[in-house]
Amino acid sequence: MPFAIPRIWREPPNHLTDCYFCMVDVSHYRKSKDKKSIVYPSITSSIAPVPHCEDLPIPKPLMLESLSSASASEEGKDADFDEASTSKEPHFPNQQEMDDLIRSMGLTKEDAEFLTSRLKEWHLLDPTCKVTKYIKRHLSFARFFTVSQPHSLCYCSDIFGLFNEIGIDYDPSGWRLFIDSSVKSLKAVLLHNGNEFPPIPVGHSVHMKEEYENVKTLLDMIK
């Protein structure tokens, strides 16, 4: 910029002696060369810009090394700076950290098993981590489901037990049953009325169609 301090604007106290736009009359200047003769006042509501001088020289860009040293010195003066966070030692996640990572990434059972197995193979996990935990993590919920014949319908036979295992207080008035199907499959999920909780699958079949008898059978089984 050609000046060190830009023009400072303030609210004018009056429009007669302290208003930049009222005091500068540009109606008499028709040609572009006449604009150079316009006198721009420096008043309280519009302080003129200050050009560069010895006291206000043109700033020079800092070199990358200077920026690095400056940031390092500032970090050294920070009372809340944790030196352990800059450690370059490798970190091996434990079982709880892996569970949090998989939950945050929204991985399926197969993806979680693959990720944990690969990290275990590369020796990047804590020795206490087990791949088998993700292989069998569905077993804690499988006991609440039943498979009926001849349509191989898998349905939840204990809604209250399933919700207790998940850690959600089940209130029947706060959930609604949603049934969807195609020409080859039928599925049912519980949807929360306030959308505060994710959908809970309670029924599925790959051999049943959306017919009245099938829907009635599914509703009778889900209790």
Biotite code that builds the C-alpha atoms (Angstrom):
import biotite.structure as struc

atoms = struc.array([
    struc.Atom([0.000, 0.000, 0.000], chain_id="A", res_id=1, res_name="MET", atom_name="CA", element="C"),
    struc.Atom([1.295, 3.529, -0.760], chain_id="A", res_id=2, res_name="PRO", atom_name="CA", element="C"),
    struc.Atom([0.539, 4.715, 2.791], chain_id="A", res_id=3, res_name="PHE", atom_name="CA", element="C"),
    struc.Atom([1.290, 3.435, 6.246], chain_id="A", res_id=4, res_name="ALA", atom_name="CA", element="C"),
    struc.Atom([-2.059, 4.346, 7.848], chain_id="A", res_id=5, res_name="ILE", atom_name="CA", element="C"),
    struc.Atom([-5.226, 4.288, 5.701], chain_id="A", res_id=6, res_name="PRO", atom_name="CA", element="C"),
    struc.Atom([-7.918, 6.947, 5.847], chain_id="A", res_id=7, res_name="ARG", atom_name="CA", element="C"),
    struc.Atom([-9.850, 6.642, 9.102], chain_id="A", res_id=8, res_name="ILE", atom_name="CA", element="C"),
    struc.Atom([-13.590, 7.161, 8.913], chain_id="A", res_id=9, res_name="TRP", atom_name="CA", element="C"),
    struc.Atom([-15.806, 8.271, 11.794], chain_id="A", res_id=10, res_name="ARG", atom_name="CA", element="C"),
    struc.Atom([-19.415, 9.296, 12.076], chain_id="A", res_id=11, res_name="GLU", atom_name="CA", element="C"),
    struc.Atom([-19.664, 13.036, 11.263], chain_id="A", res_id=12, res_name="PRO", atom_name="CA", element="C"),
    struc.Atom([-21.137, 15.204, 14.050], chain_id="A", res_id=13, res_name="PRO", atom_name="CA", element="C"),
    struc.Atom([-22.643, 17.564, 11.456], chain_id="A", res_id=14, res_name="ASN", atom_name="CA", element="C"),
    struc.Atom([-22.941, 17.865, 7.678], chain_id="A", res_id=15, res_name="HIS", atom_name="CA", element="C"),
    struc.Atom([-21.801, 21.456, 7.370], chain_id="A", res_id=16, res_name="LEU", atom_name="CA", element="C"),
    struc.Atom([-18.228, 21.622, 8.633], chain_id="A", res_id=17, res_name="THR", atom_name="CA", element="C"),
    struc.Atom([-17.391, 17.995, 9.407], chain_id="A", res_id=18, res_name="ASP", atom_name="CA", element="C"),
    struc.Atom([-18.744, 15.810, 6.591], chain_id="A", res_id=19, res_name="CYS", atom_name="CA", element="C"),
    struc.Atom([-16.373, 14.580, 3.904], chain_id="A", res_id=20, res_name="TYR", atom_name="CA", element="C"),
    struc.Atom([-19.046, 13.999, 1.253], chain_id="A", res_id=21, res_name="PHE", atom_name="CA", element="C"),
    struc.Atom([-20.804, 17.327, 1.849], chain_id="A", res_id=22, res_name="CYS", atom_name="CA", element="C"),
    struc.Atom([-17.593, 19.367, 1.780], chain_id="A", res_id=23, res_name="MET", atom_name="CA", element="C"),
    struc.Atom([-16.123, 17.857, -1.400], chain_id="A", res_id=24, res_name="VAL", atom_name="CA", element="C"),
    struc.Atom([-18.115, 19.048, -4.403], chain_id="A", res_id=25, res_name="ASP", atom_name="CA", element="C"),
    struc.Atom([-17.130, 17.058, -7.482], chain_id="A", res_id=26, res_name="VAL", atom_name="CA", element="C"),
    struc.Atom([-19.845, 18.448, -9.746], chain_id="A", res_id=27, res_name="SER", atom_name="CA", element="C"),
    struc.Atom([-17.470, 21.092, -11.174], chain_id="A", res_id=28, res_name="HIS", atom_name="CA", element="C"),
    struc.Atom([-14.900, 18.535, -12.342], chain_id="A", res_id=29, res_name="TYR", atom_name="CA", element="C"),
    struc.Atom([-15.988, 17.098, -15.677], chain_id="A", res_id=30, res_name="ARG", atom_name="CA", element="C"),
    struc.Atom([-12.738, 15.790, -17.130], chain_id="A", res_id=31, res_name="LYS", atom_name="CA", element="C"),
    struc.Atom([-10.445, 13.124, -15.751], chain_id="A", res_id=32, res_name="SER", atom_name="CA", element="C"),
    struc.Atom([-7.501, 15.546, -15.599], chain_id="A", res_id=33, res_name="LYS", atom_name="CA", element="C"),
    struc.Atom([-9.513, 17.832, -13.319], chain_id="A", res_id=34, res_name="ASP", atom_name="CA", element="C"),
    struc.Atom([-9.680, 15.162, -10.654], chain_id="A", res_id=35, res_name="LYS", atom_name="CA", element="C"),
    struc.Atom([-6.080, 15.867, -9.689], chain_id="A", res_id=36, res_name="LYS", atom_name="CA", element="C"),
    struc.Atom([-7.047, 19.346, -8.516], chain_id="A", res_id=37, res_name="SER", atom_name="CA", element="C"),
    struc.Atom([-9.714, 18.127, -6.113], chain_id="A", res_id=38, res_name="ILE", atom_name="CA", element="C"),
    struc.Atom([-8.879, 19.045, -2.530], chain_id="A", res_id=39, res_name="VAL", atom_name="CA", element="C"),
    struc.Atom([-9.699, 16.273, -0.075], chain_id="A", res_id=40, res_name="TYR", atom_name="CA", element="C"),
    struc.Atom([-9.976, 17.701, 3.439], chain_id="A", res_id=41, res_name="PRO", atom_name="CA", element="C"),
    struc.Atom([-8.609, 16.055, 6.553], chain_id="A", res_id=42, res_name="SER", atom_name="CA", element="C"),
    struc.Atom([-11.288, 16.507, 9.182], chain_id="A", res_id=43, res_name="ILE", atom_name="CA", element="C"),
    struc.Atom([-12.332, 14.752, 12.347], chain_id="A", res_id=44, res_name="THR", atom_name="CA", element="C"),
    struc.Atom([-14.753, 12.429, 10.603], chain_id="A", res_id=45, res_name="SER", atom_name="CA", element="C"),
    struc.Atom([-12.259, 11.614, 7.829], chain_id="A", res_id=46, res_name="SER", atom_name="CA", element="C"),
    struc.Atom([-8.604, 11.669, 8.827], chain_id="A", res_id=47, res_name="ILE", atom_name="CA", element="C"),
    struc.Atom([-6.305, 11.692, 5.797], chain_id="A", res_id=48, res_name="ALA", atom_name="CA", element="C"),
    struc.Atom([-4.031, 8.707, 5.180], chain_id="A", res_id=49, res_name="PRO", atom_name="CA", element="C"),
    struc.Atom([-0.442, 8.874, 6.413], chain_id="A", res_id=50, res_name="VAL", atom_name="CA", element="C"),
    struc.Atom([2.257, 8.032, 3.820], chain_id="A", res_id=51, res_name="PRO", atom_name="CA", element="C"),
    struc.Atom([5.369, 6.008, 4.574], chain_id="A", res_id=52, res_name="HIS", atom_name="CA", element="C"),
    struc.Atom([8.255, 7.842, 6.228], chain_id="A", res_id=53, res_name="CYS", atom_name="CA", element="C"),
    struc.Atom([11.286, 7.088, 8.371], chain_id="A", res_id=54, res_name="GLU", atom_name="CA", element="C"),
    struc.Atom([9.102, 6.461, 11.394], chain_id="A", res_id=55, res_name="ASP", atom_name="CA", element="C"),
    struc.Atom([6.651, 4.389, 9.339], chain_id="A", res_id=56, res_name="LEU", atom_name="CA", element="C"),
    struc.Atom([8.773, 2.508, 6.777], chain_id="A", res_id=57, res_name="PRO", atom_name="CA", element="C"),
    struc.Atom([7.508, -0.020, 4.263], chain_id="A", res_id=58, res_name="ILE", atom_name="CA", element="C"),
    struc.Atom([7.369, -3.420, 6.007], chain_id="A", res_id=59, res_name="PRO", atom_name="CA", element="C"),
    struc.Atom([9.539, -6.191, 4.652], chain_id="A", res_id=60, res_name="LYS", atom_name="CA", element="C"),
    struc.Atom([8.353, -9.812, 4.462], chain_id="A", res_id=61, res_name="PRO", atom_name="CA", element="C"),
    struc.Atom([9.930, -12.110, 7.013], chain_id="A", res_id=62, res_name="LEU", atom_name="CA", element="C"),
    struc.Atom([11.930, -15.086, 5.863], chain_id="A", res_id=63, res_name="MET", atom_name="CA", element="C"),
    struc.Atom([10.720, -18.589, 6.596], chain_id="A", res_id=64, res_name="LEU", atom_name="CA", element="C"),
    struc.Atom([13.530, -19.202, 9.069], chain_id="A", res_id=65, res_name="GLU", atom_name="CA", element="C"),
    struc.Atom([12.634, -16.023, 10.942], chain_id="A", res_id=66, res_name="SER", atom_name="CA", element="C"),
    struc.Atom([9.013, -17.120, 11.178], chain_id="A", res_id=67, res_name="LEU", atom_name="CA", element="C"),
    struc.Atom([10.032, -20.540, 12.489], chain_id="A", res_id=68, res_name="SER", atom_name="CA", element="C"),
    struc.Atom([12.326, -19.072, 15.138], chain_id="A", res_id=69, res_name="SER", atom_name="CA", element="C"),
    struc.Atom([9.695, -16.524, 16.136], chain_id="A", res_id=70, res_name="ALA", atom_name="CA", element="C"),
    struc.Atom([7.008, -19.177, 16.519], chain_id="A", res_id=71, res_name="SER", atom_name="CA", element="C"),
    struc.Atom([9.397, -21.376, 18.491], chain_id="A", res_id=72, res_name="ALA", atom_name="CA", element="C"),
    struc.Atom([10.214, -18.544, 20.863], chain_id="A", res_id=73, res_name="SER", atom_name="CA", element="C"),
    struc.Atom([6.514, -17.784, 21.355], chain_id="A", res_id=74, res_name="GLU", atom_name="CA", element="C"),
    struc.Atom([5.777, -21.406, 22.096], chain_id="A", res_id=75, res_name="GLU", atom_name="CA", element="C"),
    struc.Atom([8.538, -21.433, 24.662], chain_id="A", res_id=76, res_name="GLY", atom_name="CA", element="C"),
    struc.Atom([6.899, -18.521, 26.461], chain_id="A", res_id=77, res_name="LYS", atom_name="CA", element="C"),
    struc.Atom([3.441, -20.125, 26.501], chain_id="A", res_id=78, res_name="ASP", atom_name="CA", element="C"),
    struc.Atom([2.616, -21.334, 30.003], chain_id="A", res_id=79, res_name="ALA", atom_name="CA", element="C"),
    struc.Atom([0.074, -23.863, 28.704], chain_id="A", res_id=80, res_name="ASP", atom_name="CA", element="C"),
    struc.Atom([2.417, -25.376, 26.121], chain_id="A", res_id=81, res_name="PHE", atom_name="CA", element="C"),
    struc.Atom([2.797, -29.138, 26.513], chain_id="A", res_id=82, res_name="ASP", atom_name="CA", element="C"),
    struc.Atom([6.228, -30.348, 25.450], chain_id="A", res_id=83, res_name="GLU", atom_name="CA", element="C"),
    struc.Atom([4.983, -33.943, 25.346], chain_id="A", res_id=84, res_name="ALA", atom_name="CA", element="C"),
    struc.Atom([2.715, -33.107, 22.388], chain_id="A", res_id=85, res_name="SER", atom_name="CA", element="C"),
    struc.Atom([5.770, -32.471, 20.184], chain_id="A", res_id=86, res_name="THR", atom_name="CA", element="C"),
    struc.Atom([7.244, -35.872, 20.871], chain_id="A", res_id=87, res_name="SER", atom_name="CA", element="C"),
    struc.Atom([8.039, -37.833, 17.714], chain_id="A", res_id=88, res_name="LYS", atom_name="CA", element="C"),
    struc.Atom([7.835, -41.189, 19.464], chain_id="A", res_id=89, res_name="GLU", atom_name="CA", element="C"),
    struc.Atom([5.259, -43.539, 17.837], chain_id="A", res_id=90, res_name="PRO", atom_name="CA", element="C"),
    struc.Atom([1.988, -44.071, 19.680], chain_id="A", res_id=91, res_name="HIS", atom_name="CA", element="C"),
    struc.Atom([0.400, -47.531, 19.800], chain_id="A", res_id=92, res_name="PHE", atom_name="CA", element="C"),
    struc.Atom([-3.382, -47.289, 20.403], chain_id="A", res_id=93, res_name="PRO", atom_name="CA", element="C"),
    struc.Atom([-4.887, -49.520, 23.066], chain_id="A", res_id=94, res_name="ASN", atom_name="CA", element="C"),
    struc.Atom([-8.242, -51.273, 22.896], chain_id="A", res_id=95, res_name="GLN", atom_name="CA", element="C"),
    struc.Atom([-10.265, -48.300, 24.145], chain_id="A", res_id=96, res_name="GLN", atom_name="CA", element="C"),
    struc.Atom([-8.621, -45.903, 21.688], chain_id="A", res_id=97, res_name="GLU", atom_name="CA", element="C"),
    struc.Atom([-9.282, -48.288, 18.809], chain_id="A", res_id=98, res_name="MET", atom_name="CA", element="C"),
    struc.Atom([-12.936, -48.587, 19.853], chain_id="A", res_id=99, res_name="ASP", atom_name="CA", element="C"),
    struc.Atom([-13.264, -44.788, 19.863], chain_id="A", res_id=100, res_name="ASP", atom_name="CA", element="C"),
    struc.Atom([-11.582, -44.548, 16.445], chain_id="A", res_id=101, res_name="LEU", atom_name="CA", element="C"),
    struc.Atom([-13.810, -47.186, 14.880], chain_id="A", res_id=102, res_name="ILE", atom_name="CA", element="C"),
    struc.Atom([-16.910, -45.610, 16.413], chain_id="A", res_id=103, res_name="ARG", atom_name="CA", element="C"),
    struc.Atom([-15.944, -42.152, 15.124], chain_id="A", res_id=104, res_name="SER", atom_name="CA", element="C"),
    struc.Atom([-15.268, -43.501, 11.620], chain_id="A", res_id=105, res_name="MET", atom_name="CA", element="C"),
    struc.Atom([-18.540, -45.449, 11.585], chain_id="A", res_id=106, res_name="GLY", atom_name="CA", element="C"),
    struc.Atom([-16.884, -48.655, 10.384], chain_id="A", res_id=107, res_name="LEU", atom_name="CA", element="C"),
    struc.Atom([-18.816, -51.849, 9.871], chain_id="A", res_id=108, res_name="THR", atom_name="CA", element="C"),
    struc.Atom([-17.808, -55.100, 11.556], chain_id="A", res_id=109, res_name="LYS", atom_name="CA", element="C"),
    struc.Atom([-15.891, -56.253, 8.489], chain_id="A", res_id=110, res_name="GLU", atom_name="CA", element="C"),
    struc.Atom([-14.085, -52.915, 8.054], chain_id="A", res_id=111, res_name="ASP", atom_name="CA", element="C"),
    struc.Atom([-13.203, -52.724, 11.748], chain_id="A", res_id=112, res_name="ALA", atom_name="CA", element="C"),
    struc.Atom([-11.852, -56.269, 11.644], chain_id="A", res_id=113, res_name="GLU", atom_name="CA", element="C"),
    struc.Atom([-9.789, -55.507, 8.527], chain_id="A", res_id=114, res_name="PHE", atom_name="CA", element="C"),
    struc.Atom([-8.339, -52.269, 9.941], chain_id="A", res_id=115, res_name="LEU", atom_name="CA", element="C"),
    struc.Atom([-7.429, -53.805, 13.297], chain_id="A", res_id=116, res_name="THR", atom_name="CA", element="C"),
    struc.Atom([-5.950, -56.901, 11.654], chain_id="A", res_id=117, res_name="SER", atom_name="CA", element="C"),
    struc.Atom([-3.786, -54.849, 9.315], chain_id="A", res_id=118, res_name="ARG", atom_name="CA", element="C"),
    struc.Atom([-2.520, -52.559, 12.101], chain_id="A", res_id=119, res_name="LEU", atom_name="CA", element="C"),
    struc.Atom([-1.824, -55.619, 14.233], chain_id="A", res_id=120, res_name="LYS", atom_name="CA", element="C"),
    struc.Atom([0.148, -57.143, 11.387], chain_id="A", res_id=121, res_name="GLU", atom_name="CA", element="C"),
    struc.Atom([2.257, -53.997, 11.067], chain_id="A", res_id=122, res_name="TRP", atom_name="CA", element="C"),
    struc.Atom([2.908, -53.944, 14.858], chain_id="A", res_id=123, res_name="HIS", atom_name="CA", element="C"),
    struc.Atom([1.210, -50.558, 15.218], chain_id="A", res_id=124, res_name="LEU", atom_name="CA", element="C"),
    struc.Atom([-1.154, -51.518, 18.047], chain_id="A", res_id=125, res_name="LEU", atom_name="CA", element="C"),
    struc.Atom([-0.835, -52.102, 21.741], chain_id="A", res_id=126, res_name="ASP", atom_name="CA", element="C"),
    struc.Atom([-0.348, -55.827, 22.494], chain_id="A", res_id=127, res_name="PRO", atom_name="CA", element="C"),
    struc.Atom([-3.628, -55.835, 24.467], chain_id="A", res_id=128, res_name="THR", atom_name="CA", element="C"),
    struc.Atom([-5.708, -55.104, 21.322], chain_id="A", res_id=129, res_name="CYS", atom_name="CA", element="C"),
    struc.Atom([-7.631, -58.104, 19.987], chain_id="A", res_id=130, res_name="LYS", atom_name="CA", element="C"),
    struc.Atom([-8.995, -58.533, 16.494], chain_id="A", res_id=131, res_name="VAL", atom_name="CA", element="C"),
    struc.Atom([-11.504, -61.134, 17.692], chain_id="A", res_id=132, res_name="THR", atom_name="CA", element="C"),
    struc.Atom([-13.426, -58.454, 19.596], chain_id="A", res_id=133, res_name="LYS", atom_name="CA", element="C"),
    struc.Atom([-14.725, -57.005, 16.343], chain_id="A", res_id=134, res_name="TYR", atom_name="CA", element="C"),
    struc.Atom([-15.345, -60.426, 14.782], chain_id="A", res_id=135, res_name="ILE", atom_name="CA", element="C"),
    struc.Atom([-17.771, -61.355, 17.572], chain_id="A", res_id=136, res_name="LYS", atom_name="CA", element="C"),
    struc.Atom([-19.130, -57.953, 18.538], chain_id="A", res_id=137, res_name="ARG", atom_name="CA", element="C"),
    struc.Atom([-22.559, -58.850, 17.120], chain_id="A", res_id=138, res_name="HIS", atom_name="CA", element="C"),
    struc.Atom([-22.973, -61.752, 19.567], chain_id="A", res_id=139, res_name="LEU", atom_name="CA", element="C"),
    struc.Atom([-24.086, -59.454, 22.395], chain_id="A", res_id=140, res_name="SER", atom_name="CA", element="C"),
    struc.Atom([-27.127, -58.495, 20.295], chain_id="A", res_id=141, res_name="PHE", atom_name="CA", element="C"),
    struc.Atom([-27.748, -61.813, 18.501], chain_id="A", res_id=142, res_name="ALA", atom_name="CA", element="C"),
    struc.Atom([-29.498, -63.321, 21.545], chain_id="A", res_id=143, res_name="ARG", atom_name="CA", element="C"),
    struc.Atom([-32.354, -60.850, 21.148], chain_id="A", res_id=144, res_name="PHE", atom_name="CA", element="C"),
    struc.Atom([-33.129, -61.994, 17.584], chain_id="A", res_id=145, res_name="PHE", atom_name="CA", element="C"),
    struc.Atom([-34.829, -65.135, 16.312], chain_id="A", res_id=146, res_name="THR", atom_name="CA", element="C"),
    struc.Atom([-34.850, -66.710, 12.834], chain_id="A", res_id=147, res_name="VAL", atom_name="CA", element="C"),
    struc.Atom([-38.155, -68.260, 11.796], chain_id="A", res_id=148, res_name="SER", atom_name="CA", element="C"),
    struc.Atom([-38.889, -70.614, 8.916], chain_id="A", res_id=149, res_name="GLN", atom_name="CA", element="C"),
    struc.Atom([-39.854, -71.058, 6.118], chain_id="A", res_id=150, res_name="PRO", atom_name="CA", element="C"),
    struc.Atom([-39.132, -67.464, 5.025], chain_id="A", res_id=151, res_name="HIS", atom_name="CA", element="C"),
    struc.Atom([-35.867, -67.136, 7.010], chain_id="A", res_id=152, res_name="SER", atom_name="CA", element="C"),
    struc.Atom([-37.287, -64.087, 8.760], chain_id="A", res_id=153, res_name="LEU", atom_name="CA", element="C"),
    struc.Atom([-34.890, -62.634, 11.343], chain_id="A", res_id=154, res_name="CYS", atom_name="CA", element="C"),
    struc.Atom([-36.817, -60.545, 13.878], chain_id="A", res_id=155, res_name="TYR", atom_name="CA", element="C"),
    struc.Atom([-36.271, -59.056, 17.329], chain_id="A", res_id=156, res_name="CYS", atom_name="CA", element="C"),
    struc.Atom([-38.100, -61.088, 19.948], chain_id="A", res_id=157, res_name="SER", atom_name="CA", element="C"),
    struc.Atom([-37.109, -58.904, 22.934], chain_id="A", res_id=158, res_name="ASP", atom_name="CA", element="C"),
    struc.Atom([-37.282, -55.168, 22.204], chain_id="A", res_id=159, res_name="ILE", atom_name="CA", element="C"),
    struc.Atom([-36.752, -54.130, 25.829], chain_id="A", res_id=160, res_name="PHE", atom_name="CA", element="C"),
    struc.Atom([-33.707, -56.366, 26.196], chain_id="A", res_id=161, res_name="GLY", atom_name="CA", element="C"),
    struc.Atom([-32.208, -55.050, 22.956], chain_id="A", res_id=162, res_name="LEU", atom_name="CA", element="C"),
    struc.Atom([-32.566, -51.446, 24.070], chain_id="A", res_id=163, res_name="PHE", atom_name="CA", element="C"),
    struc.Atom([-31.102, -52.216, 27.490], chain_id="A", res_id=164, res_name="ASN", atom_name="CA", element="C"),
    struc.Atom([-28.075, -53.794, 25.811], chain_id="A", res_id=165, res_name="GLU", atom_name="CA", element="C"),
    struc.Atom([-27.645, -50.725, 23.576], chain_id="A", res_id=166, res_name="ILE", atom_name="CA", element="C"),
    struc.Atom([-27.999, -48.405, 26.578], chain_id="A", res_id=167, res_name="GLY", atom_name="CA", element="C"),
    struc.Atom([-31.203, -46.589, 25.571], chain_id="A", res_id=168, res_name="ILE", atom_name="CA", element="C"),
    struc.Atom([-34.343, -46.331, 27.697], chain_id="A", res_id=169, res_name="ASP", atom_name="CA", element="C"),
    struc.Atom([-37.149, -47.716, 25.550], chain_id="A", res_id=170, res_name="TYR", atom_name="CA", element="C"),
    struc.Atom([-40.397, -45.753, 25.549], chain_id="A", res_id=171, res_name="ASP", atom_name="CA", element="C"),
    struc.Atom([-42.862, -47.238, 23.020], chain_id="A", res_id=172, res_name="PRO", atom_name="CA", element="C"),
    struc.Atom([-44.573, -43.860, 22.553], chain_id="A", res_id=173, res_name="SER", atom_name="CA", element="C"),
    struc.Atom([-41.293, -42.298, 21.382], chain_id="A", res_id=174, res_name="GLY", atom_name="CA", element="C"),
    struc.Atom([-40.643, -44.767, 18.554], chain_id="A", res_id=175, res_name="TRP", atom_name="CA", element="C"),
    struc.Atom([-42.459, -45.742, 15.363], chain_id="A", res_id=176, res_name="ARG", atom_name="CA", element="C"),
    struc.Atom([-42.142, -48.877, 13.251], chain_id="A", res_id=177, res_name="LEU", atom_name="CA", element="C"),
    struc.Atom([-41.062, -48.379, 9.633], chain_id="A", res_id=178, res_name="PHE", atom_name="CA", element="C"),
    struc.Atom([-41.376, -51.259, 7.154], chain_id="A", res_id=179, res_name="ILE", atom_name="CA", element="C"),
    struc.Atom([-39.764, -51.169, 3.720], chain_id="A", res_id=180, res_name="ASP", atom_name="CA", element="C"),
    struc.Atom([-39.496, -53.804, 1.039], chain_id="A", res_id=181, res_name="SER", atom_name="CA", element="C"),
    struc.Atom([-38.600, -54.579, -2.526], chain_id="A", res_id=182, res_name="SER", atom_name="CA", element="C"),
    struc.Atom([-39.512, -57.408, -4.867], chain_id="A", res_id=183, res_name="VAL", atom_name="CA", element="C"),
    struc.Atom([-37.075, -59.689, -3.047], chain_id="A", res_id=184, res_name="LYS", atom_name="CA", element="C"),
    struc.Atom([-36.696, -58.522, 0.566], chain_id="A", res_id=185, res_name="SER", atom_name="CA", element="C"),
    struc.Atom([-38.515, -57.090, 3.555], chain_id="A", res_id=186, res_name="LEU", atom_name="CA", element="C"),
    struc.Atom([-37.030, -55.099, 6.446], chain_id="A", res_id=187, res_name="LYS", atom_name="CA", element="C"),
    struc.Atom([-38.312, -53.269, 9.506], chain_id="A", res_id=188, res_name="ALA", atom_name="CA", element="C"),
    struc.Atom([-36.653, -50.623, 11.685], chain_id="A", res_id=189, res_name="VAL", atom_name="CA", element="C"),
    struc.Atom([-37.663, -48.529, 14.675], chain_id="A", res_id=190, res_name="LEU", atom_name="CA", element="C"),
    struc.Atom([-37.372, -44.765, 14.105], chain_id="A", res_id=191, res_name="LEU", atom_name="CA", element="C"),
    struc.Atom([-37.166, -42.282, 16.956], chain_id="A", res_id=192, res_name="HIS", atom_name="CA", element="C"),
    struc.Atom([-39.799, -39.564, 16.791], chain_id="A", res_id=193, res_name="ASN", atom_name="CA", element="C"),
    struc.Atom([-37.336, -36.830, 17.738], chain_id="A", res_id=194, res_name="GLY", atom_name="CA", element="C"),
    struc.Atom([-34.457, -38.207, 15.613], chain_id="A", res_id=195, res_name="ASN", atom_name="CA", element="C"),
    struc.Atom([-32.222, -38.165, 18.686], chain_id="A", res_id=196, res_name="GLU", atom_name="CA", element="C"),
    struc.Atom([-31.214, -41.817, 18.225], chain_id="A", res_id=197, res_name="PHE", atom_name="CA", element="C"),
    struc.Atom([-30.226, -43.809, 15.116], chain_id="A", res_id=198, res_name="PRO", atom_name="CA", element="C"),
    struc.Atom([-32.651, -46.300, 13.523], chain_id="A", res_id=199, res_name="PRO", atom_name="CA", element="C"),
    struc.Atom([-32.792, -49.692, 15.267], chain_id="A", res_id=200, res_name="ILE", atom_name="CA", element="C"),
    struc.Atom([-33.245, -52.710, 12.902], chain_id="A", res_id=201, res_name="PRO", atom_name="CA", element="C"),
    struc.Atom([-35.788, -55.176, 14.284], chain_id="A", res_id=202, res_name="VAL", atom_name="CA", element="C"),
    struc.Atom([-36.663, -57.373, 11.299], chain_id="A", res_id=203, res_name="GLY", atom_name="CA", element="C"),
    struc.Atom([-35.218, -58.561, 7.992], chain_id="A", res_id=204, res_name="HIS", atom_name="CA", element="C"),
    struc.Atom([-35.835, -61.182, 5.345], chain_id="A", res_id=205, res_name="SER", atom_name="CA", element="C"),
    struc.Atom([-34.435, -61.684, 1.860], chain_id="A", res_id=206, res_name="VAL", atom_name="CA", element="C"),
    struc.Atom([-37.237, -64.025, 0.785], chain_id="A", res_id=207, res_name="HIS", atom_name="CA", element="C"),
    struc.Atom([-40.403, -62.161, 1.843], chain_id="A", res_id=208, res_name="MET", atom_name="CA", element="C"),
    struc.Atom([-42.259, -59.556, -0.208], chain_id="A", res_id=209, res_name="LYS", atom_name="CA", element="C"),
    struc.Atom([-44.381, -56.658, 1.024], chain_id="A", res_id=210, res_name="GLU", atom_name="CA", element="C"),
    struc.Atom([-47.706, -58.417, 1.169], chain_id="A", res_id=211, res_name="GLU", atom_name="CA", element="C"),
    struc.Atom([-50.414, -58.102, 3.778], chain_id="A", res_id=212, res_name="TYR", atom_name="CA", element="C"),
    struc.Atom([-49.867, -61.554, 5.222], chain_id="A", res_id=213, res_name="GLU", atom_name="CA", element="C"),
    struc.Atom([-46.092, -61.042, 5.480], chain_id="A", res_id=214, res_name="ASN", atom_name="CA", element="C"),
    struc.Atom([-46.414, -57.650, 7.153], chain_id="A", res_id=215, res_name="VAL", atom_name="CA", element="C"),
    struc.Atom([-48.984, -59.023, 9.596], chain_id="A", res_id=216, res_name="LYS", atom_name="CA", element="C"),
    struc.Atom([-46.675, -61.938, 10.390], chain_id="A", res_id=217, res_name="THR", atom_name="CA", element="C"),
    struc.Atom([-43.791, -59.577, 11.038], chain_id="A", res_id=218, res_name="LEU", atom_name="CA", element="C"),
    struc.Atom([-45.894, -57.362, 13.313], chain_id="A", res_id=219, res_name="LEU", atom_name="CA", element="C"),
    struc.Atom([-47.065, -60.387, 15.302], chain_id="A", res_id=220, res_name="ASP", atom_name="CA", element="C"),
    struc.Atom([-43.508, -61.596, 15.824], chain_id="A", res_id=221, res_name="MET", atom_name="CA", element="C"),
    struc.Atom([-42.023, -58.256, 16.889], chain_id="A", res_id=222, res_name="ILE", atom_name="CA", element="C"),
    struc.Atom([-43.030, -57.624, 20.512], chain_id="A", res_id=223, res_name="LYS", atom_name="CA", element="C"),
])
